[in-house]
Amino acid sequence: MAAGSSAPELFVSMADNVFADETKSLGVGTIIGSAIFNILIIIALTAALAGQDLKLDWRPLARDSSWYTVSIILLVISIADGKVSTAESVILVVAYIG
């Protein structure tokens, strides 16, 4: 579900990198903000439409939050110099697969 809700950001980011002018880029903040919004809406709607009290385990939230934090840190490190090298892109793809 998380990959499906983040797919629009992935394709917008890819199109932005290929077609947009560097001065008119959508920006990383837009992608991150949209992903956070999607995560919050999915959880809120699931809880609202469940029709009963939900008993949630803390482990999935901790796991997802940890991986999301790691991915944001990797992204910030990768774009710190304004360029993403091939090695950095491979690390980001491997982290996504992980």
URCOR-V691647 format. One line per field, one symbol per residue. ss: DSSP state (A for helix, B for strand, O for the rest). phi: phi as a letter, one per 20 degrees, with the letter a starting at -180 (. if undefined). burial: I if it has 16 or more other ideal C-beta (glycine too) atoms within 10 Angstrom, else O. Layout:
BEGIN
ss: ???
phi: ???
burial: ???
END
This chain:
BEGIN
ss: OAAAAAAAAAAAAAAAAAAOOAAAOOOAAAAAAAAAAAAAAAAAAAAAAOOOOOOOOAAAAAAAAAAAAAAAAAAAAAOOOOOOOAAAAAAAAAAAAO
phi: .ffffeggfffffffffedefgfdffnfgfffffffffffffffffffefmbfdddefffffffffffffffffffffdfencdffffffffffffff
burial: OOOOOIOOIOOOIOOIOOOOOOOOOOOOOOIIOIIOOIIOOOOOOOOOOOOOOOOOOOOOOOOOOOOOOOIOOIIOOIOOOOOOOOOIOOOIOOOOOO
END
